[in-house]
């Protein structure tokens, strides 16, 4: 789950950077927070594409294993 940790840290870093840039630009209060979330989200879509793909594969594999165990358990119960 290292890719999830890396992606999360990168997103938080982008949010912090966006908050700092917005503050320097003169934004305050709710407008600062809203602009930071929108700005960091837009940048993350482009900049963190590779990390998001890697994280998605790891998460899908994790839940795939869980689903496989559930299916095996269900089949075992059906046979009994």
Phi, psi and omega per residue, in radians:
X1 nan 0.338 3.133
X2 -1.114 -0.619 -3.120
X3 -1.150 -0.579 3.086
X4 -1.150 -0.747 3.125
X5 -1.104 -0.780 -3.140
X6 -1.112 -0.782 3.141
X7 -1.103 -0.749 -3.138
X8 -1.105 -0.757 3.101
X9 -1.110 -0.685 3.125
X10 -1.139 -0.718 3.110
X11 -1.125 -0.738 3.103
X12 -1.131 -0.659 3.079
X13 -1.094 -0.754 3.095
X14 -1.120 -0.671 3.104
X15 -1.124 -0.767 3.102
X16 -1.082 -0.733 3.098
X17 -1.096 -0.741 3.126
X18 -1.133 -0.695 3.087
X19 -1.091 -0.761 3.128
X20 -1.108 -0.772 3.129
X21 -1.145 -0.695 3.111
X22 -1.138 -0.680 3.117
X23 -1.125 -0.772 3.118
X24 -1.116 -0.579 3.139
X25 -1.335 -0.114 3.067
X26 1.798 0.081 3.108
X27 -1.371 2.527 3.123
X28 -2.469 2.767 3.026
X29 1.145 -2.449 -3.077
X30 -1.097 -0.640 3.135
X31 -1.094 -0.646 3.109
X32 -1.107 -0.821 -3.100
X33 -1.156 -0.787 -3.135
X34 -1.094 -0.821 -3.135
X35 -1.114 -0.659 -3.139
X36 -1.153 -0.766 3.128
X37 -1.136 -0.775 3.131
X38 -1.145 -0.778 -3.126
X39 -1.144 -0.791 -3.127
X40 -1.184 -0.596 3.093
X41 -1.133 -0.751 -3.141
X42 -1.147 -0.738 3.125
X43 -1.164 -0.694 -3.119
X44 -1.116 -0.586 3.110
X45 -1.019 -0.633 -3.100
X46 -1.583 -0.861 -2.981
X47 -1.317 -0.639 -3.031
X48 -1.788 0.464 -3.102
X49 -1.071 -0.790 -3.123
X50 -1.120 -0.778 3.135
X51 -1.141 -0.671 3.127
X52 -1.139 -0.694 3.105
X53 -1.127 -0.748 3.116
X54 -1.119 -0.757 3.123
X55 -1.120 -0.717 3.137
X56 -1.060 -0.703 3.105
X57 -1.133 -0.726 3.135
X58 -1.135 -0.780 -3.127
X59 -1.160 -0.722 3.123
X60 -1.117 -0.691 3.094
X61 -1.133 -0.714 3.130
X62 -1.071 -0.871 -3.122
X63 -1.281 -0.452 3.044
X64 -1.106 -0.709 3.100
X65 -1.123 -0.723 3.116
X66 -1.100 -0.786 3.126
X67 -1.095 -0.648 3.122
X68 -1.116 -0.768 3.106
X69 -1.096 -0.694 3.114
X70 -1.114 -0.785 3.128
X71 -1.092 -0.742 3.118
X72 -1.102 -0.714 3.139
X73 -1.154 -0.692 3.120
X74 -1.147 -0.762 3.109
X75 -1.083 -0.694 3.133
X76 -1.115 -0.717 3.110
X77 -1.170 -0.635 3.133
X78 -1.149 -0.572 3.136
X79 -1.294 -0.485 -3.116
X80 -1.349 nan nan
